[in-house]
Amino acid sequence: MASSSSSSSSSSGEGGGGEPMSPVSRLFHSPKFNCYVMAVIGCKTSVNPQVIKEGLRETILKHPRFTSNLVKKRGKIRWTSTTIDLDSHIIVPEINSSEIEFSDRFVEDYISNCTKTPLDITKPLWELHLLNIKTSDADSVGVLRMHHSMGDCVSLMSLLIASTRKSSDPNALPTVPAATTKEEEKQKRGFLMMLFGPLMALWWDLVLMWHTFVDLMMFVLTVLFLKDTWTSLKGAPGVELNTKRYVHRIVSMDDIKLLKKEMNSTVNDVLLGITQAAISRYLNRQEFVGANAKKGSSSVLKKIRLRSAILVNLRPIGGIQNVADMMAEKSKVRWGNLIGYIMLPFSIATQQDPLEHIRQAKATIDRKKHSLEAVSTYACAKLVLSLFGVKVAAFIIRRVLLNTTLVFSNMPGPVEEVSFYGHPVAYIAPSVYGHPQALTMHFQSYANKMIISLSVDPSVIPDPYLLCDDFEESLKLMRDVAQKKPVEDAV
């Protein structure tokens, strides 16, 4: 079945023989770093496959990357426009709900089985599974799987959200909070310049350079020998090849906003604080924490080195409107993989005051904001790719991820409820797999919800639901303390 989008993207495939595959995209096809993006969309109604297909033709399929496959031309692998058979990309399994005892587990098993087989490289590297089965959080589920070489999580999720419309207004794009970190840094420097003069601004720049140097040295040491402490969350070499399991938990965005306000912090600060608290609870529950350590030992927890690799979007513009324009007309929005890595140390400890986790998280993130680590790691990765090739670059990044413990990411979603081609959305839970770590956690905001999405290696973390419970309980404890705080202060 040929779609109108195929012809609209053919210009890139004719004169120049297709768009060359970028070095970073080639990296995601290396044998030990073959990465995929998985996005689970829960809907409040049964899904109509024909309506979804028509919607895809009018939106996502107008993006050239979704109607191109990989072809080797002139010694280079290129994205080349092709005629797409949409039916081969939309999978609608026959499901007899009456025979399924636990629908949530059925969906989890289905998604897990998807990770066992690679996508057909002779076709555009994406597929959408539509499951008409009622779960605890939705009446039907869509599972969108794409190869990471098609773009980074930020661009792909932005494209997905740009394909939705407000439930209250079917013609209006969703409203998504804008990132302000870079602008805040510029304002801080400008304020110091105005208040204290050029010397203070110079000091600000020198500290920025020093922080960047220290962060890059830690990156190099991690490549060479610096490893995280071995815990029950850490995967062994080869973990990237294991089947993954996806679970999620939905919590209240209002609780997170309450903590943000009370702690004078950001949503990122709160999410990192909750994560540190949840992981501390989880590790403290294990029979052993590290080598020969007794259960419940606070001193042992504090000695744990546990870091997360965090992917940072380096695009100056990432608005939903810009991404939507990309599907309708020629856009200047940069597509592909434009991400840098930072390594974020976690503070693992039991705290008398649960809010201390947020204070520590805020201090850590504020320090990382005043560094060019993400930009530098991206530049270094491009340099290594151009000088030494994909194998060396994949080895370096794999070493960094293998020597750290987990991947942590957060992406803001629509602030109001949206519809996916006429289907009201209950939740969005994205994640990735194919990298050498046993635990990936992604936070996705949506309307008045925050979706905590975990991707785990079940041979390493057999009880991901307990970890979800730890997230929920940590947030509850922090919320309860924050709600009591104004009363105590008044007394």
Salt bridges, closest charged atoms under 4 A:
GLU19 OE1 - ARG65 NH2 3.16
GLU54 OE2 - ARG57 NH1 2.67
GLU58 OE1 - LYS62 NZ 3.62
ASP87 OD1 - LYS53 NZ 2.53
GLU108 OE1 - ARG245 NH2 3.46
ASP109 OD1 - ARG245 NH2 2.64
GLU127 OE2 - HIS129 NE2 2.80
GLU127 OE2 - ARG145 NH2 2.92
ASP137 OD2 - HIS248 NE2 2.93
ASP139 OD1 - LYS134 NZ 2.69
ASP152 OD2 - ARG315 NH1 2.81
GLU185 OE2 - LYS188 NZ 3.91
GLU185 OE1 - HIS370 ND1 3.73
ASP205 OD2 - ARG189 NH2 2.74
ASP215 OD1 - ARG367 NH2 2.80
ASP215 OD1 - LYS368 NZ 3.33
ASP228 OD1 - ARG307 NE 2.71
GLU240 OE2 - ARG398 NH2 3.02
ASP255 OD2 - ARG479 NH1 3.39
ASP353 OD2 - ARG359 NH1 2.98
GLU356 OE1 - ARG359 NH1 3.15
ASP366 OD2 - LYS362 NZ 3.45
GLU373 OE1 - LYS368 NZ 2.82
GLU416 OE1 - LYS166 NZ 3.87
GLU417 OE2 - LYS44 NZ 2.83
ASP469 OD1 - ARG249 NH1 2.91
ASP470 OD1 - ARG281 NE 3.57
ASP470 OD1 - ARG285 NH2 2.40
GLU472 OE1 - ARG249 NH1 2.65
ASP480 OD2 - LYS476 NZ 3.28
ASP480 OD1 - ARG479 NH2 3.20
